[in-house]
Amino acid sequence: MQGKLQVLFVTSDRSMDDAQYVVEALRLTEGVEVVVMNSLSRTSFRLQNPLITLPDVVVLDVYDFGWDGIPLIAELRKDARTKDLPIIALSTDCEERHACGGSRCHATRSLAAGASSYHDIPLPYEELMEDIRRLTTPA
């Protein structure tokens, strides 16, 4: 990889307060450039637009009330341009937030849709950065 590591961080406006510490830590990390988006439809357009360079990794908050990022994962996996793009899904434990099928349903649904990995939030910044490096380092 040449230049800065490009991270696209996608979260709802409501979740941004919770995610702000991770975004700021990423921005302070040498060699990392972060773009934050708060719209699933604009994110889909950006990633599937051949005129826009893909990021090295997408970090996607998959759930907030009125916000479901899991269909975006499935959509990106069907597109030839983005099918291999590393996607890290993040979410709080959904069991207490709504009745979607029980414990760990966001993890199960995210991984089934094609996420490269899943983390519960809040999570330590170091854990996320380790996963980003693992997914973006050539084998």
N, C-alpha and C positions, 0 to 999 in steps of 0.2 A: 504494500500500500504506500502510495506516495502522498506527500502533503498531509493536511489535517484529516483526522477521522471525522467523517460527516455523520452526525446523529440527528435524525428527525424524531422529535418528541411530540406525540399527539395525545392531547388530554382535553377534557371538557373545561369550560370556564369555571364550573363549580369545583372541579378537582384540582385546579391549578394551585390553589393555596396549599393543598397537601403535597403536591409534586414540586413546589417551588424550590425546596431545599436540594432536591436531586438535580433539577435543571441548573441551579446556581453552581453546584459542585461540578457538574459536567462542564459548564462554561469556564470554570477556573482551572480545569485540567489541561495541562500543556498538551498541545497536539490534537485537541478536540474542538470541533465547531458544532454548535447546537442550533437547530432551527425548531421553533415551537409553533405548532398549529393547533387550533381549537375547533376544527370543522372536519368531520369525517368525509363529506362530499368533496371539499377542496383538497383534502389529503389524497383521496382517490384520484382526482384529476391530475394533481401534481405528479404522483408516482407513475401514472399511466401515460403521461404526456412525453412523447419521444424527444421533445425539444429541451426538456429539463433533465439535468444530470441526477441520477439516483443517489440517495445517501448510501453510506456503507451499512447502516443499520437503522431500523425503525423501532422506537420504543413506544408502545401503544397502551394507553389506559383503556381497558376494554369495557368498563362498566361504570356508569353513574346513572342516576335516575333520568330517563329520557335519552340516554347515550349508550349505545351498544356497538362497540367496535369489532365484535367478533365477525359479523358479516363482511367487514372490510378485509379481514385476514383471508377469508375464503375467496373473496373477489380478487385479491392480489395474487393468490396462488393459482388462479385460473389464467392469468395474463402472462404471456411468454416473457415479457420484459421484467416482471417482478416475481416470477414464480420461485426464484432462488434467493430473493432478498431476505436477509435475516430480520425476523420480527420477534421482539421481546414483548410479551403481553404482561401487563400489570393489572392488578385489581385487589380491592379489599376482599375479605372473606364474605361471600354473598349469603351465607346461611342466615345471618341475622338481618340482612337488608331486604330480602324479598324471597318469595317462595318460588325458586326456579329449579328445584329438583334436588335440593339438599347440599350438603357440605361439598366444597371444592368444585362446584359446577362451573365456575368461570375458568378454572384451570383445565378441567376436562373439555369444555367446549372450545377454549382457545387452542389447545393442542390438537384437538380433532379437526379444527378448521385449518390448521397448518402453521401455527405459531412455532417458532424455533425453540422457544423456552417460555416459561411462565414464572412469575414471582408474585407473592402476596405483598401488598404494601400496607404499612410502611416497610421499607427494606433498607438495610445499610447501603450507602452509596458504593462502598468498596465491592459489595456483592454484585451490584448491577454492573459496575465497571469491569469486573472480572468476566462476567458473562458477555459483555460487549466485546471485549478483547478476544475471548474464546471464539466467538462467532465471526469475527472479522479477520482473524489471523489465518492465512493460507495453511493448509495441512502439509 
